[in-house]
Amino acid sequence: MNRWATFLIVAFIAAVLLALTGCAPRDDTDPPNSRSGMGLRTDALTGCQYLTYGTVYGAAITPRMDRDGKQVCK
């Protein structure tokens, strides 16, 4: 097998592994060894944080609350 064929096979396997494991960056909503499935968004104007879940159809958003029941804003 020539070098280009080997390179293409390795690149394809790497792309499949990235797609399967998720290449999205981790955030502090994630447990130590997995992904939570939620996204963390921060409002640029207020600095308040929101949790998102789902896709365009059936998506959800909710304010992120601290242990005292107040919204997390930085």
C-alpha positions in Angstrom: 0.0 0.0 0.0 1.4 3.4 -0.9 1.8 6.3 1.5 -1.3 8.3 0.3 -3.6 5.3 0.7 -2.3 4.7 4.3 -2.7 8.4 5.0 -6.3 8.5 3.8 -7.2 5.4 5.8 -5.7 6.8 9.0 -7.4 10.2 8.4 -10.8 8.5 7.8 -10.5 6.5 11.0 -9.6 9.6 12.9 -12.5 11.5 11.5 -14.9 8.7 12.4 -13.5 8.5 16.0 -13.9 12.2 16.4 -17.5 12.1 15.2 -18.4 9.2 17.5 -16.8 10.6 20.6 -17.9 14.2 20.0 -15.4 16.9 19.3 -17.3 19.6 21.1 -15.4 21.2 24.0 -16.2 20.1 27.5 -17.8 22.6 29.9 -18.6 22.6 33.6 -22.0 21.0 33.0 -20.3 17.8 32.1 -19.6 15.0 34.6 -15.9 13.9 34.9 -16.0 11.0 32.4 -18.8 11.8 30.0 -20.9 14.5 28.3 -24.1 15.9 29.9 -25.8 16.6 26.5 -26.4 20.2 27.6 -24.8 23.3 26.2 -23.7 26.2 28.4 -24.4 29.7 26.9 -23.6 33.1 28.4 -25.5 36.2 27.5 -22.9 38.7 26.2 -24.9 41.7 27.6 -25.8 40.5 31.1 -23.2 37.8 31.7 -26.0 35.5 32.8 -25.7 31.8 32.0 -28.3 29.5 30.4 -28.4 25.7 29.8 -29.5 24.5 26.4 -30.6 21.0 25.3 -31.7 19.5 22.1 -31.7 20.6 18.5 -33.6 23.2 16.6 -36.8 21.2 16.7 -37.6 20.4 20.3 -34.8 22.5 21.8 -35.0 23.9 25.3 -33.3 26.7 27.2 -33.4 27.5 30.9 -31.5 29.8 33.3 -28.7 28.2 35.1 -29.3 28.4 38.8 -26.9 28.2 41.7 -27.5 26.3 45.0 -29.3 29.2 46.5 -31.8 29.3 43.6 -30.4 32.5 42.0 -29.4 32.7 38.4 -25.6 32.4 37.7 -24.4 35.7 36.3 -20.8 36.8 36.1 
